[in-house]
Amino acid sequence: MALKPPATSCVTIRRLQYNKTFFTARVAEMVLSGYRGTYGAPKKDLLLPNLTSREREVVQLLAEGRSTKEVAVQLDLSVKTAETHRSNIMRKLGLHSVSELVLYAVRNNIVQVATGLPPAPEPAPATATDVVPAANVTTA
């Protein structure tokens, strides 16, 4: 496994700590390349099946990183209904993963790709209980 610079790891941990979506640089490049039509199927070969307005809402929320349960709560649906919508969408679009759904949503302007990460929240100030005393070291 390749080691990441500490700053990248900190950003990743902060994004995940606050339940935010995080894409590695490689995945972000794949998404942007897909949006530009330079990765996978060219943009002109996209299939645009007829999704209902509710299905488009579900696609948008899922592509924004929401869980099926969060989609259900936001749209005032049962979890089972949200799962059914998700299943129908994946079948209609011929998709097999959420990453493919995100790519579909970006290519079809259902969601927009952010051009940069928002600033990470400031860490809490250290308190006296956070300070670890230095170990006693003797020299010979």
N, C-alpha and C positions, 0 to 999 in steps of 0.2 A: 504494500500500500504506500502510495506517495505521501510524503509529509506536506502539510499545508503550512503556509506562514502563520504565525500566531494571530495576526490581525484578522485574517480570513476566518480562522477558527472562532475567534471571539464574535465576529459578526454573525456567523452561522449559529452559534449558541444563543446569542441575544434574539435573533429572529425566531428561532424555535421556542425559546423560553416564553415569548409573547404570542405564541401560536400564529406566527406569520409564515408565509410560504417562503422557502429558500430554494433557489436553483443554483447548482454549481455553475461555474463559468462555461463548462462544456455543454450542459443542458440549456443554459441561456442562449448560447451560440446556436444550438440546434433549433431552438424555438425561433430565434430571429432569422436564421437561414430558411427555415420553413415558411416563415411569414413572407420573406422576400421571394420564395419560390425556388431557392437554390439548394434545398435539401429535400430528398424524397421526391414525391410527385410534384411536377411543376404546377404553379397556381392555376393554369388554364385547365388542368385535368381534375380539378376538385369536383366532387359530387356535392350538390346542394339539395339534399332531400327535403321534403316538406316537413319541417318541424312546426309543431303548434307554438303559439305564443308562450304557453306555460312551459313547454319543453325548452324553448330558448331561454326563459328565465332560469330554469334548472341548470342548463349548460353554463350560463354566465356565472351563477353562484358556485358551481363545482369548479369551473376554471379559475375562479378567484381564490380557490383553496378551501372552500367551505366543505364540511363533512355532509353526508346525506342527512344526518340528524339535524344539523344546523340549517340545511336547506328546508327541511320540513318545518322547523320552528319559524323561520323567516317568512315562508309562504303560507303558514297556517294550514299545513297538511299533516296527515299521519305519517309516521316514518315509513310505513309500508307503501303508502302512495308515492312518497318521494323515491323509494327504492324502485318501484315499478316504472316511474318516469325515467329514472336513470337507466334501468335495464332496456327500456324501449328506445331511448336515445342511442345507447351503445349499439343496439342491434340495427337500428335504422342507418347509423353512420358507419357501421362495420368496424367499430373500434373495440379495442380489448384492454385499454388501460386509461387511467386518468391523464397520464402524460400525453397520450394521443388526443384525448378530449381537449386538453389545453391547447395543443397545436391547432386543432380544428377551430377552436374559438378565436385564436389569434388570427388565423388565415381568413376567417370570415367576419372579422371586425366585431365579434361579439364581446371581446375584451380587448383592452389596449395593453401593450407591453410598456412597462415603466422603463425609462432610460437610465435610471440610477437607483440605488438603494436609499431609502430615507435614512436620515441620521439616526444612529443608535441612541437609545436613551442613556442618560448619564448614569454611571454606577453610583450606588449609595455611598456616602462618605464612610470611611473606616471608623470603627468605634474602638474603644480600649479593649473590648473583648475579642476583637478581630486580630489584634497584634499578637504574634507568637514570639516569645522571648528567644533570643539567640542561644544556641547550645554553648555550654562552657567548653572551650577548647584549650587544651594545655599543649605547650610546645616543649620539646625536649632539648 
